[in-house]
Amino acid sequence: MRETAAMALNILKLCVGCSSPEELEAWIDFTLEDKKRRGAPAEQYHTTRMIPKRVEELTDGGSLYWVMKGGITCRQRLLDVRPFRDSEGVNRCHLVLDPVVVRTEWVPRRPFQGWRYLSPEDVPADVGASGTGELPDSLRRELAELGLL
C-alpha cells in the first residue's frame, strides 16, 4: 500500500469505454489535444452525477482508482472537485484529474454503478512498489488471478 494513499481518501470508479490503461492514456491525450485546438482549458476531468461530500480529504493527495476488465488497474491523482448544474438542471461535478495515469497492482473488483470511496486498506500498490516491475497488464492480471502476485 502506498503511504500517501493510506492517509488520503480515494475514489473507485468503473472506467467505461477503455479496457486498459493504455487506452485511457490515448483517450486523455486525444481530449487534451482537442481542447487545446478549440482554445478550451487543457485539463482532464471526469463528470459524475454524485457529488462527493469529503472533498478536502479527496484533494489532499487522493486518487481516482479505475476498474477495467474486472479489476483495479490504474489511478489518477484528484486535483479538484467542481460541482455544477448542467443544462437540464441536474447537479453534477467534475472530478479534475492529473492527466498522468499511474499503473497499480491488479486487484479484482465486481462491476458497480457510480463511484465508491476506496478505504485505505483496499488501496492497491503502484506497479513496481511491490517489486513486480513493469509487467504487461494482461500478464499481471493473470498472475494476480492465480494468486502469484
Stockholm file with secondary structure:
# STOCKHOLM 1.0

chainA/1-149         MRETAAMALNILKLCVGCSSPEELEAWIDFTLEDKKRRGAPAEQYHTTRMIPKRVEELTDGGSLYWVMKGGITCRQRLLDVRPFRDSEGVNRCHLVLDPVVVRTEWVPRRPFQGWRYLSPEDVPADVGASGTGELPDSLRRELAELGLL
#=GR chainA/1-149 SS CCHHHHHSCEEEEECTTCSSHHHHHHHHHHHHHHHHHHTCCCCEEEEESSCCSCHHHHTTTCEEEEEETTEEEEEEEEEEEEEEECTTSCEEEEEEECSCCEEEEEEECCCCSSEEEECGGGCCCBTTTTSCCSCCHHHHHHHHHTTCC
#=GC SS_cons         CCHHHHHSCEEEEECTTCSSHHHHHHHHHHHHHHHHHHTCCCCEEEEESSCCSCHHHHTTTCEEEEEETTEEEEEEEEEEEEEEECTTSCEEEEEEECSCCEEEEEEECCCCSSEEEECGGGCCCBTTTTSCCSCCHHHHHHHHHTTCC
//
